[in-house]
Amino acid sequence: MNSRRLVVNAIARVEGEGALRLHVEDGEVTTAELNIYEPPRFFEALLRGRAWSEPPDITSRICGICPVAYQTSACNALEAAFGVELDAPLADLRRLLYCGEWISSHALHIHLLHAPDFLGFPDGIAMAERYPDAVRRGFELKKTGNALMELLGGRAIHPVNVRVGGFYSVPGRADLAPMRERLLGALDQAREVARWVSGFDFPDFETGHDLLSAAEPGRYPIDRGTVVTSTGAAFPAAEFPDHVVEQQVPHSTALHASLDGRRYLTGPLARYSLNSALLGPAARDAAAEAGLGPECRNPFRSIVVRAVEVVHAVEEALRLIDGYECPDRPCAELTPRAGTGHGVSEAPRGLLYHRYTIDEAGLVTAAAIVPPTSQNQAAIEDDLCRLARARLDLGDDALALFCERVIRNHDPCISCATHFLDLTVIRR
């Protein structure tokens, strides 16, 4: 059949609501669209007129899977606007909280959303009947990540203990001791997960897109940093809008983005490929055992990179707990002032950018949020075209299922992406 139109009205095993449209004309893939139809949520507009202290709590509601990412990028941006530098112990606590989110989010994606694709199951429930120990191990890791967020954030979903400048309250060393013992067990579990997923069968494919991630001297990027790319560019968060431009496309309520005019990818593949030398010793060993080189450009192997990042997050959490000194104060002193601040952090799915403009009264007058899923959309669609083109001999159902796998490689968080301010509906 030379002309085909494949439609998946609801992509399974992703967060949020999206569809797939694939058009084939005269034996050639003409378009592949990740159709994000979830209604816009207008968070930037909701933030206007709110007090400077409110964005961390409001933006955490964008996502129940990665609320710490939104809180952290918001805090980073507002602290930059006010010229605030966190005390080292407070910065360590923020990073420790973020490690909990990485562990929880990656464990969820690996075991319930992604692994079924490689093992031939429609979902994690069906997979659990055949692989109960693996799924149980994944749940235990997720519970450990949740427990770490509960300890520092007050609760795992939309933490309530985070504020601009630090926290409302901080733990003592003794409060962290039980978590340390739990993390030691989680480290062994994380290593086993990396070994398990490295044995999956991966299609032979490499993405050629530019890569973008945060970067920090001497350590793997998680909670802050400058921005670096695979082309060698490096710039502070304040220059993000000079390089990354968003534009609307007719088939999606989420914006597409370009990096200096080109498609690009953020997320685990970018983080790992640009920073793999900075992984902790256990994570480096896990990567080597899993067969990863210094970079990884195969999106299907992103499940292996995520597993290695779980090892790193557990290892980093243990390091932070072992070196923890209780801060003298739970929050840095700050004086709100008029200005604009920019902040980035590395959400599990990739770099998350926030910008806030504050007036003399301490109110938000403008806000911008660029989540990783919207940044990745153009690259995902290009990969869909390339991979589908080589598999047009498959029947419609098999080809559609394979294209869903391509999308799930990137763990899109669709609700995160659908919050932009201006909506133009084009009808034809």
Secondary structure, DSSP 8 states (H G I E B T S, - for coil): ---EEEEESS-SSSBS-EEEEEEEETTEEEEEEEEE-S----HHHHHTT-BTTSHHHHHHTT-SSSHHHHHHHHHHHHHHHHT----HHHHHHHHHHHHHHHHHHHHHIIIIIIHHHHHT-SSHHHHHHH-HHHHHHHHHHHHHHHHHHHHHHSSSSS-SSEETTEES----HHHHHHHHHHHHHHHHHHHHHHHHHHTS--------SEEEEEEBTTB--SS--EEEETTS-EE-GGGHHHHEEEE--TT-SS-EEEETTB-EE-SHHHHHHHHGGGS-HHHHHHHHHTT--S----GGGHHHHHHHHHHHHHHHHHHHHHT----SSSB------SEEEEEEEEETTEEEEEEEEE-TTSBEEEEEEE-HHHHHHHHHHHHHHHHHHTTTTS-HHHHHHHHHHHHHTT--BHHHH---S-------
